[in-house]
Amino acid sequence: MTPDEGVAVTQAPETSADSGHTESRQIDARRHGFGPAPDIAAVREGAGAVRVPTPFGPSAWLLTRHADVRAMLGDAESFRNGWTPADLPGDAADPRQITGDRSGDLLSLDPPDHTRLRRMLTPEFTVRRMRRLEPRIVEIVDEHLDALERHGGPVDLVSTYALPIPSLVICELLGVPSADRDEFQERTRRQLDMTLSPSEKQAHGAEALAYMRGLVAAARREPGEDLIGMLIREHDDNLSNDELVGIANLLLVAGHETLPRPAGRAGDGTGAVTGESASWSEQWATS
């Protein structure tokens, strides 16, 4: 994706350079092939920034131009990640958070809280520390590739490869015990299933929250070499349990948003290539 194809959604700004776009507009963000969604491409060629509804209730700004996204990321005064009480009905909490607040969730925090947590987390993702995970990640990937080969085709690349791998890597990162990992994967799948009703998603979110709290409590008693254990050893006085739970949930969701989607797109490309195997062979034979 080129910079001009970048898309960002941020919460309502206190001020905006284009104050004329105040009405919320429904956008179909589903891609057609490998290019940007037609609705988003049309916004980029037109206004560039529009108000859109969100699944959580309040609307947000959709930015489609590289320069606008850069300006937004550098302007914490005008743009914010969270909703204010004025944006939410009654005494409702931020509906994105199963804990009722935004503790530990960098995606919905603003400075100075975002800055404080990011400074703690950045050293945990150095090349040296990530390399310690590399051998286990290679094992996980190889195990799933071997399983695909044994299964034979056709096979769903997303459900059998792209989805389980990040979940297992997150288990390694967070120190989830081996005995809990099958259940952890299934709970994660249910928690991120967009076909479920709000009440079902809330129930699964509560289960995940209870598990993460137990994981943090165990790490408090005996910090391991995983991410939670290292954060406790190095920043115990500056991190609450809710923040640790929020960080763990963020990694869980972020892992499932960053790998399966691109891998799914790669699966489309794989299907396109294998579906045209005859023409590819002919081209190679005549080249």
CORPETA-V46374 format. One record per pair of residues at least 4 apart in sequence whose ideal C-beta (glycine too) atoms are under 6 Angstrom apart, sorted by the first residue. I is the first residue (numbers start at 1). J is the second residue. D is the distance in whole Angstrom. If there is no record, write none. Layout:
i: [I,I]
j: [J,J]
d: [D,D]
This chain:
i: [1,3,4,5,6,6,7,7,8,8,9,9,10,10,10,11,11,11,11,13,13,14,15,18,21,21,21,24,24,24,25,25,27,27,28,29,30,31,36,36,40,43,43,44,48,48,48,49,49,49,50,51,52,53,54,56,56,58,58,63,63,63,71,72,75,76,76,80,81,81,82,82,83,83,88,93,94,97,97,98,98,102,102,103,103,103,104,104,104,105,105,106,106,109,109,110,111,112,120,124,124,133,136,137,140,140,144,148,151,155,156,157,157,158,158,158,158,159,162,162,163,166,166,166,167,167,170,170,170,170,171,171,173,174,174,174,174,175,175,175,176,176,176,180,187,187,190,191,191,191,192,196,196,212,212,213,216,216,216,219,219,219,219,223,223,223,224,230,231,232,235,239,239,250,256,259,260,271,276]
j: [5,66,66,36,66,69,40,64,63,69,60,62,61,72,79,60,80,81,83,78,79,78,78,49,47,50,51,51,53,59,50,52,39,52,39,37,37,37,40,41,64,50,64,64,64,65,68,61,63,68,62,59,62,59,60,95,96,83,87,68,69,72,75,79,79,110,111,110,108,110,102,108,87,88,92,100,102,101,102,205,209,108,109,242,243,246,243,246,247,246,250,114,117,113,114,114,115,116,235,227,230,137,172,169,165,168,161,155,155,160,160,161,267,162,163,260,264,163,260,263,260,255,256,259,185,188,174,251,252,255,176,181,227,226,227,228,248,224,226,228,180,181,184,184,207,208,204,204,205,208,256,200,201,245,248,245,241,244,245,223,228,229,232,229,232,233,229,234,235,236,239,243,244,254,260,263,264,275,280]
d: [5,4,5,5,5,5,6,5,5,5,5,5,5,6,5,5,5,6,6,5,5,6,5,6,6,5,6,5,5,4,5,6,5,5,5,5,6,5,5,5,6,6,5,4,6,5,6,6,5,6,5,5,5,5,5,4,6,5,4,4,5,6,6,5,6,6,5,5,5,5,6,5,4,6,4,4,6,6,6,4,5,5,6,4,5,4,4,2,4,5,5,6,6,5,4,6,5,6,5,6,6,6,5,6,6,5,5,6,5,6,6,5,4,5,6,6,5,6,4,3,5,4,6,5,5,5,6,6,6,5,4,5,5,6,6,6,6,5,3,6,5,6,5,5,6,6,4,5,6,5,6,4,5,5,5,6,5,5,6,5,4,5,6,4,5,5,4,6,5,5,5,5,6,6,6,6,6,6,6]
